[in-house]
Amino acid sequence: MLRSAFLYLADQQQIFKFVRNNRLAKSFANRFVAGETLDSALTAVARLNARGITASLDLLGESVHNEAEAQLAGEAYITMLDRLHEQKADANVSVKLTAMGLDISEDLCIVIMHKILARARDCSSFVRIDMESSEYTQRTLDLIEQRLYPAYPQNVGIVLQSYLFRTFADVERAILLKARVRLCKGAYKEPETVAYPEKKDVDSNYIRCMHELMLHGNYPGIATHDEAIIKEAKRFAKENSISSDRFEFQMLYGVRRDLQDKLVREGYRMRVYVPFGTQWYPYLMRRLAERPANVAFLTGSMVKEMVGRRRR
Ligand code: FDA
């Protein structure tokens, strides 16, 4: 119920207009979003790098309404790549195709993505294409496989979501292509016709896909805060002699910073997804929707961190 309510709220732009300057909403947002400007995001990246953590920078904003907005978003990504390069930051970028005009025209989206990927290649960087709701899955994978990946195999990667029934087959396809995959559980409201409704099934599909990617994939990103899954990834790596430089853990900005630091101390690679920008509202709602106890969890994770810091 709560999940559906937050996911419904994520689509209500008029509520965003109302909460944009609300102090409580902003303080929640500050926990998950690295500010509204590129400068504030770059500061967050520098702080992560100082903790031994790499980053993936995401300019918040979903489906754009016209070509000019899509072009602007594309230019913002080129500036991000340039600034990360100048700063010698250990970070790449994450992009949503709908923010690059996918809903307006596939050709427009491809032209913009080629510009971003060409700059990423020049900066020896990498662009992760986030996965959106299931109505975009096939289009996103087709565009990447047919029109982006062949030209930039070293610079572009995909995201697969374990809540979808189709995902194990997509994992196998990505392995054949040698494409880099970030594996996550999935953050959108999906019908039972395409996605597992039960968390236990999402989790077991995650583990099945993760094993396959760790054994045969190209440097998979294990994107989760789920301690049981992280423990399983470590166990599986050890059992199969998969060294810690063959995969990376990924988490969201502001979530389980204690666990992020612990993994770094244990010698694992850790990347944090750093969203920034003025369009933080739908992102924040999806974070709150992630599980019914999420609002309470927000408070809980802050307490855990404070206690952890006192113990060390
Ligand atoms: P799960 O939801 O089962 O949570 C496990 C535990 O993690 C919780 O019990 C809690 O301790 C902690 N936790 C989880 N979410 C939290 C939160 N918001 N605040 C505080 N604690 C939290 N999705 C998508 O559809 N497309 C995408 O492209 C991406 N990209 C992406 C990148 C990265 C780096 C990450 C980490 C995640 C994504 N996601 C995503 C989001 C993902 O699909 C999923 O919704 C969240 O990661 C939550 O799922 P967990 O795997 O953490 O497990």
Residues whose N, C-alpha, C, O or C-beta is under 5 A from the ligand:
A	BS01	FDA	D130 M131 V159 C184 K185 G186 A187 Y188 A223 T224 H225 D226 Q250 M251 L252 V255 Y273 R287 E290 F297
